[in-house]
């Protein structure tokens, strides 16, 4: 029973993410210092999300390491 619920939730999540990606295909101008690029909004959103996860994960790793060392 729980496998069916998990599968249904995964399908719903994939549908929502697909709709979100399709609605955000328009290009946007991204500028950083002297670098400039025109890429789709969904790439900017996913890239920002991934960088946030890496930054938060690294910070959490450093904090755990600091408190475990003391």
Protein Blocks (a to p, Z undefined) as FASTA:
>chain_A
ZZmmmmmmmmmmmmmmmmmmmmmmbccdddehjbccdddfklmmmmmmmmmmmmmmmmmm
mmmmmmmmZZ
